[in-house]
Amino acid sequence: MCAQKTLKLLILLTFLAFVAGCDMDDLFPSAGHYKVNILINDVSLDDCSFIRFDDIIRPYFDESVSEDPDVTGLMVYFRDSAGSTVGWRVTYCLNQEDSTAGNERIISVKNLDGELPSFPLPNNIPMDRYTIVTQVMSDNNVLQRTEKTIYYLNRTVFLYEGININLPGITDSAQLIPKEAVVLLEAKMEFNALIDPYIIWYDGKNKISEGKFSDGAAQLFWKAPDQSGFFSVKAEVFPANNFEGLSGYQKEASLVVTSIPVNMHLVSSNIADLLSWYTFEGNLNDSKMINSPDRSLISVSKSSQKWLSVNGTYGVVTGSENIIKLPKMPIPNRRINNWQTLFRFKPISNGVIMAVEFDSANDTYLYLSIMNNELSLTLTSPAQTVSQRMDLSSVYNDFYQSTSFITAGVSFSFEPNMISAQINILGDIISAELNIKPISVSAELTEAFQISLGFKNKEDESEGFKYSEEFNMLWDEFALYFSPPMEVLAADIKSSSIVIEEEISLE
């Protein structure tokens, strides 16, 4: 019995010796029931964990402590990832006068309830994760300690404007979304090069996508369900990917799915002569042959495909560094073959926007280019180069600043020893009637051809030529017909009144 009592006494003495050598803060860091919070510019730290150099930080008690005789003060300080205190250790105190000693500061208050004086931010600390520590004090004793993670932005710009809703095709309103349409949602942010924001997307409470801004995570393709109604998607953004313990900026998009038919596209899949139809609804699939992978567009670029929004709609972006190709198209063994492309696009910068390469034609090509509000169609063969140019400045003061899309097409045909082509502009944007003679070059009849959206000449590359822009075209829709679709071309086919043709002999 005596041995048992002696053992218990030794255990008690050992524990008391251990406690005497320890900081009570470390033993009981979060005991108690006091609810302490932080306001950042009148927004709770629980709702957003980011702090800038000029923010106003005010600690406060959620519930009154004026009737609690044990509470005499509240200490607040910053701690870095290594656990060291940075900046001031400020105590809002009832029983002492204002004083400063080293990094310790006492601010005298008459009452700990309500709004306390602002906490002075540490000077010249780098952008990083920190912890705000609050300690409820009873004289020199800590009654409770609370820690909350924050991200200090310093002077770095990081703003979250909201979520933009963009539909494929041209619609009157992005607020009404047809059933099963693929919508492009974009978290619109403003930030500088010091950070790479991290974005998390939620459908209700379910996380549906996340990643870095540099990896394209600010864009989300959302497919509308096959039922009408109201839906919402939320995006939460952080200044870095180490977001554990932080509360990000949150914005929500309300999506209205309707059963009302919406005319979104130039054509439909039931036109008999339609061979390929790409609507760029978040993918490069052929919408006419949706289950045929060999009919999908082929991305030449090693990086992921780029998508861009404008004026409530979106499309795929192409250029010298972002080329996509249609599958090769064999040419039937006929005396005359007629082909028609029909597309809707928005120019971004100058350059070749489309090319057609003809097999077994001795380096014969078709190029569609844009240069300073002018469309240029060029046929080139070993014998000659012929161009057809269309000046659209009378209706577009500046292609690249306009939010409007252009509906156009290129028709081309094969005859024995000859290839012909011409530009077509469709729609209501131009009032003059289209009356353009096709251009032609002498060439051998080809076996097949392949269309490219975006272009880089390998010969130019080998000679060190640098293309000025990575992207120069936004495609909203692209269709290929075996013969000109008369039901489409018989509609309002119009063009500018100024068309220039020129021929350069290479012989």
Legacy VTK file of the C-alpha trace (Angstrom):
# vtk DataFile Version 3.0
C-alpha trace
ASCII
DATASET POLYDATA
POINTS 507 float
0.000 0.000 0.000
2.821 2.395 0.950
4.567 1.589 -2.328
1.460 2.532 -4.313
1.113 5.848 -2.464
4.786 6.589 -3.021
4.448 5.884 -6.785
1.410 8.184 -7.088
3.273 10.923 -5.235
6.278 10.604 -7.561
4.027 10.866 -10.635
2.358 13.978 -9.215
5.666 15.621 -8.387
7.032 14.812 -11.873
3.955 16.383 -13.505
4.187 19.513 -11.349
7.893 19.858 -12.197
7.074 19.529 -15.912
4.327 22.155 -15.656
6.605 24.526 -13.764
9.127 24.409 -16.609
6.556 25.004 -19.382
4.785 28.015 -20.740
1.101 27.666 -19.856
0.260 29.082 -23.279
1.724 25.986 -24.872
-0.046 23.614 -22.531
-3.519 25.075 -22.901
-3.510 27.071 -26.143
-7.215 27.021 -26.891
-9.033 26.252 -23.660
-11.969 28.429 -22.728
-15.159 29.688 -24.280
-14.379 33.262 -25.394
-15.328 34.074 -28.977
-12.686 36.334 -30.481
-12.708 37.451 -34.103
-10.901 39.870 -36.445
-12.375 42.469 -38.810
-10.452 43.294 -41.988
-11.930 46.544 -43.342
-15.259 45.640 -41.672
-15.233 42.100 -43.184
-14.804 39.135 -40.876
-11.546 37.210 -41.160
-13.697 34.073 -41.293
-15.070 35.271 -44.643
-11.788 36.342 -46.244
-8.237 35.627 -45.080
-6.256 38.119 -47.218
-4.633 41.250 -45.815
-2.968 44.138 -47.647
-0.509 46.709 -46.307
-3.176 49.428 -45.971
-5.964 47.302 -44.469
-7.500 48.213 -41.117
-7.412 45.306 -38.663
-9.677 45.394 -35.618
-9.985 42.528 -33.092
-13.253 42.136 -31.204
-15.204 39.849 -28.884
-18.295 38.302 -30.467
-19.921 38.188 -27.038
-19.659 40.647 -24.160
-16.915 40.088 -21.555
-17.586 43.232 -19.507
-19.248 41.187 -16.763
-16.393 38.674 -16.602
-13.974 39.760 -13.833
-11.282 37.341 -15.060
-10.805 39.076 -18.434
-8.453 42.072 -18.198
-7.045 42.264 -21.715
-6.673 40.877 -25.242
-3.247 40.286 -26.810
-2.838 40.181 -30.621
0.262 39.388 -32.704
1.483 37.904 -35.990
3.514 34.717 -36.231
5.384 33.413 -39.284
5.554 29.842 -40.562
8.569 29.149 -38.334
6.576 30.157 -35.234
8.440 33.420 -34.597
6.605 36.624 -33.708
6.769 39.295 -36.422
5.889 42.921 -35.764
4.042 44.118 -32.683
2.619 42.187 -29.751
-0.286 44.431 -28.818
-2.316 44.070 -25.608
-5.629 45.905 -25.300
-5.696 46.343 -21.533
-8.199 47.582 -18.940
-5.878 48.222 -16.010
-2.731 49.748 -17.499
-1.652 52.921 -19.290
-0.426 53.117 -22.905
3.197 52.045 -23.169
5.754 50.661 -25.630
8.770 48.476 -24.857
10.610 46.780 -27.730
7.974 45.067 -29.834
5.489 45.034 -26.915
2.762 47.663 -26.938
-0.040 48.231 -24.428
-3.138 50.094 -25.592
-5.404 51.200 -22.769
-9.143 50.741 -23.334
-12.125 51.537 -21.122
-14.082 48.530 -22.334
-13.163 45.342 -24.180
-16.618 45.089 -25.721
-17.404 46.708 -29.075
-14.842 48.114 -31.480
-11.223 48.105 -30.307
-8.483 50.370 -31.747
-6.896 49.093 -34.962
-3.978 46.690 -34.791
-0.760 48.062 -36.382
0.420 45.853 -39.233
4.027 44.648 -39.128
6.382 46.704 -41.294
8.188 45.314 -44.351
7.217 41.663 -44.000
7.172 39.644 -47.236
4.078 38.308 -48.948
3.402 34.918 -47.380
1.211 32.906 -45.033
1.069 34.032 -41.412
-0.937 33.314 -38.280
-2.849 35.922 -36.275
-2.776 34.895 -32.627
-5.289 36.311 -30.115
-4.881 35.636 -26.395
-7.553 36.441 -23.814
-5.597 37.682 -20.772
-6.234 37.741 -17.059
-3.417 40.028 -15.925
-0.331 38.002 -17.013
-2.161 34.718 -17.390
-3.551 33.395 -20.671
-7.167 32.259 -20.382
-7.508 31.290 -24.048
-5.477 31.399 -27.224
-6.931 31.361 -30.749
-4.985 31.086 -34.007
-6.217 31.975 -37.498
-4.277 31.626 -40.749
-4.037 34.653 -43.046
-2.242 35.440 -46.296
-0.436 38.777 -46.319
-0.467 40.319 -49.816
1.568 43.402 -48.911
1.163 45.728 -51.943
0.375 42.956 -54.431
-2.738 43.489 -56.559
-5.283 40.689 -56.197
-8.896 41.519 -57.061
-11.822 39.237 -57.867
-14.484 40.913 -59.995
-16.963 38.055 -60.438
-17.973 35.255 -62.821
-18.687 35.901 -66.500
-21.169 33.666 -68.351
-20.436 32.962 -72.035
-22.472 30.826 -74.434
-21.347 29.169 -77.673
-22.763 30.762 -80.805
-24.437 34.144 -81.077
-27.342 34.727 -78.710
-29.372 37.728 -77.635
-28.713 37.116 -73.954
-26.266 35.053 -71.944
-28.844 34.978 -69.149
-31.007 32.340 -70.894
-29.166 29.086 -71.461
-30.608 26.385 -73.766
-30.833 22.854 -72.411
-27.566 20.885 -72.722
-25.655 23.939 -73.993
-22.003 24.088 -72.925
-21.373 27.371 -71.106
-17.946 28.875 -70.483
-17.729 30.335 -66.963
-14.787 32.626 -66.218
-13.556 33.855 -62.862
-12.510 37.413 -63.755
-9.548 38.569 -61.693
-6.958 41.313 -61.650
-3.511 40.501 -60.258
0.154 41.081 -60.959
2.900 38.686 -61.971
4.002 37.949 -58.396
1.157 35.504 -57.851
-0.516 32.617 -59.649
-4.068 32.428 -58.221
-5.641 29.118 -57.287
-9.318 28.630 -58.182
-11.828 26.111 -56.809
-15.222 25.647 -58.498
-18.289 24.367 -56.653
-21.666 23.119 -57.846
-23.625 23.590 -54.644
-21.324 22.148 -51.980
-19.637 19.733 -54.380
-16.156 20.613 -55.617
-16.143 20.115 -59.405
-12.816 21.608 -60.525
-9.699 23.269 -59.148
-6.240 24.391 -60.217
-3.860 27.249 -60.936
-4.746 30.229 -63.095
-1.667 29.543 -65.258
-3.099 26.094 -66.050
-6.422 27.557 -67.225
-8.385 26.870 -64.027
-10.138 30.257 -64.182
-12.266 28.849 -67.018
-14.889 26.161 -66.450
-17.041 24.466 -69.087
-20.461 23.794 -67.568
-23.003 21.714 -69.466
-26.592 22.724 -68.820
-28.834 19.854 -67.709
-31.679 18.490 -69.803
-34.215 20.311 -67.653
-35.139 23.933 -67.225
-34.697 25.770 -63.940
-32.348 27.886 -61.854
-28.833 26.683 -61.074
-25.782 28.215 -59.415
-22.032 27.672 -59.589
-19.509 29.234 -57.196
-15.804 29.981 -57.604
-13.468 30.585 -54.663
-10.079 32.125 -55.431
-6.816 32.254 -53.481
-3.527 34.090 -54.170
-1.543 30.831 -53.947
-2.104 27.073 -53.991
-1.178 26.601 -50.306
-4.682 27.612 -49.296
-5.285 25.180 -46.433
-6.829 27.032 -43.503
-7.626 30.142 -45.578
-10.986 31.597 -46.600
-10.880 32.779 -50.221
-12.766 35.379 -52.199
-16.086 33.827 -53.227
-18.441 34.767 -56.060
-21.508 32.957 -57.384
-23.084 32.786 -60.859
-26.828 32.243 -61.299
-27.640 30.158 -64.382
-31.109 30.086 -65.925
-31.724 27.057 -68.167
-34.673 27.451 -70.522
-36.702 25.121 -72.710
-37.390 27.973 -75.155
-35.669 27.258 -78.513
-32.675 29.546 -79.080
-31.137 30.028 -82.524
-27.424 29.906 -81.808
-25.702 28.650 -84.967
-25.334 29.376 -88.684
-26.411 25.947 -89.891
-27.789 22.677 -88.608
-26.674 19.078 -88.995
-29.582 18.079 -91.243
-28.342 19.920 -94.357
-27.591 17.226 -96.927
-24.318 18.634 -98.313
-22.821 19.388 -94.892
-19.691 17.257 -94.322
-18.182 18.727 -91.153
-19.612 21.146 -88.610
-17.624 22.501 -85.671
-19.478 24.642 -83.129
-16.566 24.794 -80.626
-18.739 24.077 -77.597
-15.809 23.518 -75.270
-14.275 20.869 -77.536
-12.959 20.234 -81.068
-15.542 17.590 -81.982
-17.400 17.467 -85.267
-20.970 18.292 -84.211
-22.385 16.435 -87.225
-20.413 13.283 -86.410
-20.154 13.689 -82.637
-19.269 10.021 -81.984
-16.539 9.847 -84.627
-13.114 10.683 -83.105
-11.428 10.616 -86.520
-13.582 13.607 -87.562
-12.450 15.791 -84.656
-10.085 18.679 -85.183
-6.415 17.924 -84.570
-4.422 20.314 -82.386
-0.895 20.823 -83.704
0.152 22.716 -80.587
1.614 20.720 -77.699
-0.058 22.973 -75.139
-3.743 22.741 -74.230
-6.294 24.367 -76.501
-6.988 28.057 -75.880
-10.487 29.468 -75.488
-11.454 33.134 -75.442
-14.671 34.982 -74.626
-16.039 38.200 -76.081
-19.378 39.959 -75.727
-21.144 37.050 -73.995
-19.951 34.309 -76.341
-16.751 32.278 -76.707
-14.714 30.320 -79.218
-11.413 28.628 -79.922
-8.312 30.747 -80.546
-5.819 30.008 -83.314
-2.635 31.567 -84.659
0.940 30.788 -85.575
1.532 29.005 -82.245
-1.923 27.468 -81.895
-2.871 25.606 -85.085
-5.731 23.148 -85.440
-6.372 21.034 -88.526
-9.483 19.503 -90.030
-9.178 15.844 -91.072
-7.908 15.286 -94.599
-10.695 15.315 -97.164
-10.388 13.069 -100.260
-11.509 14.582 -103.554
-13.996 12.495 -105.584
-12.948 11.518 -109.076
-15.161 13.987 -110.932
-14.517 16.494 -113.654
-15.614 19.405 -111.423
-15.678 19.499 -107.605
-17.220 22.367 -105.662
-16.473 22.982 -101.975
-17.663 25.630 -99.538
-16.493 26.669 -96.089
-18.810 28.765 -93.933
-17.668 30.250 -90.655
-18.071 32.958 -88.040
-14.980 34.596 -86.617
-13.513 37.614 -84.859
-10.055 38.908 -85.852
-7.602 39.516 -83.018
-4.539 40.595 -84.993
-2.996 40.457 -88.466
-1.869 37.229 -90.102
-2.952 34.070 -91.921
-6.174 32.808 -90.372
-6.895 29.803 -92.582
-4.919 27.695 -95.047
-5.801 24.857 -97.425
-2.998 22.499 -98.457
-3.625 20.488 -101.626
-1.981 17.068 -101.940
-0.158 16.110 -105.157
-0.546 19.631 -106.489
3.104 20.684 -106.613
3.002 23.011 -103.589
-0.354 24.576 -104.286
-2.011 26.382 -101.375
-4.962 28.593 -100.507
-4.503 31.224 -97.782
-7.065 33.478 -96.117
-5.354 36.361 -94.326
-6.316 39.537 -92.543
-4.335 42.769 -92.534
-5.588 46.092 -91.197
-9.337 45.617 -91.756
-8.766 43.851 -95.070
-9.466 40.211 -95.930
-7.130 38.662 -98.471
-7.625 35.362 -100.308
-4.541 33.987 -102.058
-4.080 31.008 -104.378
-0.500 30.045 -105.030
1.039 27.374 -107.275
4.533 26.864 -108.747
3.416 28.865 -111.790
1.655 31.862 -110.288
0.111 33.583 -107.268
-3.282 35.281 -107.458
-4.925 37.336 -104.698
-8.366 38.710 -104.023
-8.700 41.399 -101.366
-11.784 42.758 -99.672
-11.665 46.085 -97.818
-14.118 46.136 -94.914
-13.049 49.406 -93.290
-16.276 51.061 -94.428
-18.200 48.917 -91.967
-15.487 48.165 -89.406
-13.433 51.101 -88.193
-11.279 48.623 -86.334
-11.707 44.854 -86.569
-9.732 44.205 -83.447
-11.616 46.582 -81.149
-15.078 45.519 -82.330
-16.996 42.941 -80.304
-18.957 41.822 -83.395
-18.333 38.583 -85.226
-18.066 38.315 -89.017
-19.909 35.644 -90.971
-17.957 34.633 -94.055
-16.883 31.760 -96.221
-14.486 30.636 -98.915
-15.711 28.595 -101.875
-13.197 26.719 -104.036
-13.466 24.288 -106.909
-11.327 21.839 -108.865
-11.333 21.440 -112.606
-8.794 19.651 -114.789
-5.538 21.621 -114.445
-7.177 24.496 -112.507
-8.148 25.500 -108.945
-10.509 28.452 -108.374
-11.638 30.234 -105.197
-13.491 33.304 -103.919
-14.461 35.033 -100.656
-18.066 35.291 -99.505
-19.252 37.645 -96.752
-22.694 36.878 -95.338
-25.062 38.734 -93.063
-26.474 42.154 -92.443
-23.275 44.002 -91.635
-22.509 44.981 -95.243
-25.017 46.509 -97.608
-23.386 46.064 -101.039
-24.291 43.047 -103.155
-21.624 40.390 -103.551
-20.371 40.406 -107.121
-16.854 39.015 -107.161
-15.275 36.897 -109.849
-13.366 33.853 -108.610
-9.581 33.797 -108.851
-7.845 30.800 -110.440
-4.410 29.213 -110.774
-3.160 26.453 -113.016
-2.486 23.291 -111.023
-2.705 19.556 -111.275
-5.887 17.948 -110.006
-5.291 16.955 -106.392
-6.165 13.751 -104.553
-7.036 15.344 -101.206
-6.802 18.577 -99.247
-6.507 19.611 -95.597
-7.759 22.812 -93.972
-5.807 24.462 -91.141
-7.129 27.112 -88.771
-4.029 29.093 -87.892
-0.823 28.798 -89.868
2.977 28.865 -89.673
5.074 28.476 -92.810
7.913 25.999 -92.222
10.087 27.804 -94.762
9.689 31.072 -92.860
10.573 29.267 -89.628
13.738 27.784 -91.126
14.831 31.233 -92.301
14.393 32.709 -88.813
11.208 34.643 -89.585
9.227 35.547 -86.445
5.453 35.842 -86.483
4.305 38.910 -84.595
1.306 37.403 -82.785
0.724 34.006 -81.189
-3.052 34.325 -81.667
-4.859 36.183 -84.426
-8.322 34.634 -84.725
-11.280 33.626 -82.574
-13.483 30.980 -84.251
-17.107 30.646 -83.198
-18.285 28.166 -85.844
-16.849 26.409 -88.909
-18.662 24.269 -91.508
-17.506 22.451 -94.648
-19.827 21.513 -97.518
-19.150 19.321 -100.554
-20.919 21.891 -102.731
-22.004 25.456 -101.966
-25.082 25.303 -99.695
-27.501 27.238 -101.875
-30.114 27.462 -99.113
-27.513 29.358 -97.102
-25.866 31.361 -99.845
-29.251 32.376 -101.257
-29.805 34.362 -98.056
-28.292 37.812 -97.618
-24.878 37.406 -99.251
-23.190 40.760 -99.193
-19.759 42.317 -99.233
-17.974 45.635 -99.257
-17.970 47.694 -102.424
-14.181 47.673 -102.717
-12.572 44.487 -104.008
-9.059 44.410 -105.434
-7.666 41.561 -107.521
-4.045 41.182 -108.492
-1.974 38.529 -110.221
1.760 37.997 -109.892
3.433 35.725 -112.427
6.255 33.585 -111.089
7.288 32.266 -114.459
LINES 1 508
507 0 1 2 3 4 5 6 7 8 9 10 11 12 13 14 15 16 17 18 19 20 21 22 23 24 25 26 27 28 29 30 31 32 33 34 35 36 37 38 39 40 41 42 43 44 45 46 47 48 49 50 51 52 53 54 55 56 57 58 59 60 61 62 63 64 65 66 67 68 69 70 71 72 73 74 75 76 77 78 79 80 81 82 83 84 85 86 87 88 89 90 91 92 93 94 95 96 97 98 99 100 101 102 103 104 105 106 107 108 109 110 111 112 113 114 115 116 117 118 119 120 121 122 123 124 125 126 127 128 129 130 131 132 133 134 135 136 137 138 139 140 141 142 143 144 145 146 147 148 149 150 151 152 153 154 155 156 157 158 159 160 161 162 163 164 165 166 167 168 169 170 171 172 173 174 175 176 177 178 179 180 181 182 183 184 185 186 187 188 189 190 191 192 193 194 195 196 197 198 199 200 201 202 203 204 205 206 207 208 209 210 211 212 213 214 215 216 217 218 219 220 221 222 223 224 225 226 227 228 229 230 231 232 233 234 235 236 237 238 239 240 241 242 243 244 245 246 247 248 249 250 251 252 253 254 255 256 257 258 259 260 261 262 263 264 265 266 267 268 269 270 271 272 273 274 275 276 277 278 279 280 281 282 283 284 285 286 287 288 289 290 291 292 293 294 295 296 297 298 299 300 301 302 303 304 305 306 307 308 309 310 311 312 313 314 315 316 317 318 319 320 321 322 323 324 325 326 327 328 329 330 331 332 333 334 335 336 337 338 339 340 341 342 343 344 345 346 347 348 349 350 351 352 353 354 355 356 357 358 359 360 361 362 363 364 365 366 367 368 369 370 371 372 373 374 375 376 377 378 379 380 381 382 383 384 385 386 387 388 389 390 391 392 393 394 395 396 397 398 399 400 401 402 403 404 405 406 407 408 409 410 411 412 413 414 415 416 417 418 419 420 421 422 423 424 425 426 427 428 429 430 431 432 433 434 435 436 437 438 439 440 441 442 443 444 445 446 447 448 449 450 451 452 453 454 455 456 457 458 459 460 461 462 463 464 465 466 467 468 469 470 471 472 473 474 475 476 477 478 479 480 481 482 483 484 485 486 487 488 489 490 491 492 493 494 495 496 497 498 499 500 501 502 503 504 505 506
